Amino acid sequence: MKTMKSRRPAGASSGGIRKRGPTRTDRDGDMDMDGSSRGGKRGRGDSSRRGAAGGRSSGGRQGQTRDRTLAIQQAIADNNKDSSQANVRQGKGGKGNSTQISITGWKNSNASSKRDGGIENLISFIERKLNAAPKGSRFRITKSRVEGDILVVSVHPEWTDRLLQLNGKLFAGVNITVELYDSSTAVLGHQLASSGGNSTADTKSKITSILAKRYNSSAKLLDLSKLVDDTDLQAMGIFNSTSTQSKFFPAMMKVWEMQFTSSTERREAVESVSLAQNQLANVTVVTSMAQTFPDIKNLDLSNNNFKDTQSIIAWRWKFRNLEFLDLTGNDISSKPEFKDTMLKWYPKLQTLNNVQVRTAEEIAAKKKTPIPIQAPFFHDDSQIAENFIRAFFASYDNDRNTFHQQLLR
């Protein structure tokens, strides 16, 4: 993260705490608040680290507050320069043991008029709410960043549920939205916002509305055909650049997934998807659909620009329950290997390009073992085995002593 160089004329009063040396960052690229005290001389604020017995001095608390304020001011300045990630605080623990939560709506609050945009007030508000009921360890946000209109905070997983309960709470005159951080939607929203378009929250809200219009719950159909002609998407500026186009579909899939409480509920909601008439030359930009809808039975890819099987090879052996596949209006359908390849990739496929290619009975028959099993076979010449068995049981039951003697000979 770039740091701001001082523009103060020589000899002018500092008017506050002055940075000592270059800004340090951790491995995640976040601002290291403790970096200045790890090497060289200790600052006054370090008196709070000299031992638990002595407690924290007022000077230490003031030093921490000033450092934190300075970091926030630096982050806001960088964010105003269209920085993709404005880092606010740094704390212990990395990405592996923390959950990222996004908070939106605060930019419309009464606190947004403050120099830091209200971030410090928002963080204090969250900490105060979570510490209202004494329960175990005290909660403190030690790592956060600003992405456009989103404040992203990293917390230990044990605090996730309690933090999410603040969703809809009133902060400085507005209701804030608290939810799990979605990087794909955030990146798309930030790009649109930076080009004068929608904010991240607006982007997610509009995508949710578009999905609702295109979903038929009774038919379990999600109609994503003719997306390029969708006036709502055009108004959002989705198709204004290659970058936003490539990020749109993954973001849309993520928004869809977030509407469900479990993967089972999400999978059962959709059986059919249409991507017809989207000018697709390959499935690269829509490949994430295979992870979102792995169990669909019907897929319409008609009237796109798929030239050959390589155009859809990313979906090879995906959609293992696919029964209907429509690729009419694509050059791929005229290739000699087309039918055999589709039958191989999709083991339950019954209808291809509106023509039945195999029946459900044929598919069921193929599930049987490929190794033939011979029926039991036994041939008793001259009834030797039968006569032996008859004599064996009669001797054993009527004259067991003689039977044993005959066996011992």
Secondary structure, DSSP 4 states (H G I P E B T S, - for coil): ---PPP-PPTT----S----SSPPB-TTS-B-TTHHHHSSS--GGGGGGS-STT---HHHHHHHHHHHHHHHHHHHHHHHTT-S-EEEE--SS-GGG-EEEEEESGGGSGGGGSTTTTHHHHHHHHHHHHTSS--SSPP----EEEETTEEEEEE-GGGHHHHHTTTT-EETTEE-EEEE--HHHHHHHHHHHHTTS--HHHHHHHHHHHHHHHEETTTTEEE-TTGGG-HHHHHHTGGGSHHHHHHHHHHHHHHHHTT-SSHHHHHHH-SEEE--SS--SSSGGGTTHHHH-TT-SEEE--SS---SGGGGGGGTT--TT--EEE-TTSGGGGSTTHHHHHHHH-TT--EETTEE-S-HHHHHHHTS-SS--PPP----GGGHHHHHHHHHHHHHHH-HHHHHHHHH-
